[in-house]
Amino acid sequence: MPTTKVLVICGPAGVGKSSTAYEIARLLAERNVSHALIDSDELDRVHPWPPEGQEPGELARRNLAALWANFAALGHRRLLITGVFATLSSELPWISDAVPHADITPVRLIADLPTLKARICRREIGSGADDQLRRTLQQLDRMRQSDSTGTEVIDTSDQHVGDTAKRIVNAWLGNPATQP
């Protein structure tokens, strides 16, 4: 079975994962590189969570496996997936399990606290901003404690999303000489 190239864009809320992933997808489409894009938040957005009798990652794993089976049947061999994935050592295994023969490239996006606060306040409304900021701080703490060996880390604080996306695409496609 052919290898599936999986690009995992991770980081705390407000760091620019979705914006970067959409820009990566646009750049890949410009180059006519077949791919699929999945936001892992949508794989298990249910209440109550986790579903009764399931481990926290099980519903996401099942849904990713079902989606990927359909994409693979269409001939896709590249997957972009976004998510917080605070502890990669516990998150990457369920992705590997859901996507057979996955060759995973994790990229963690980071940003300074003032940037994260500003981005969260721009996109959240009402009490959601305070709740999200609290979760973001917890995510940051878990990320600091986890081992991200082998993970490229990119600070998006003062970087345009287009530049971040180009850097990631060029590295993922094996074009490091054209990185900004």
Helices and strands as residue ranges (DSSP letters): E 4-10, H 17-30, E 36-39, G 40-43, H 58-73, E 78-83, H 88-98, E 102-110, H 113-123, H 128-145, E 152-155, H 161-172, G 176-178
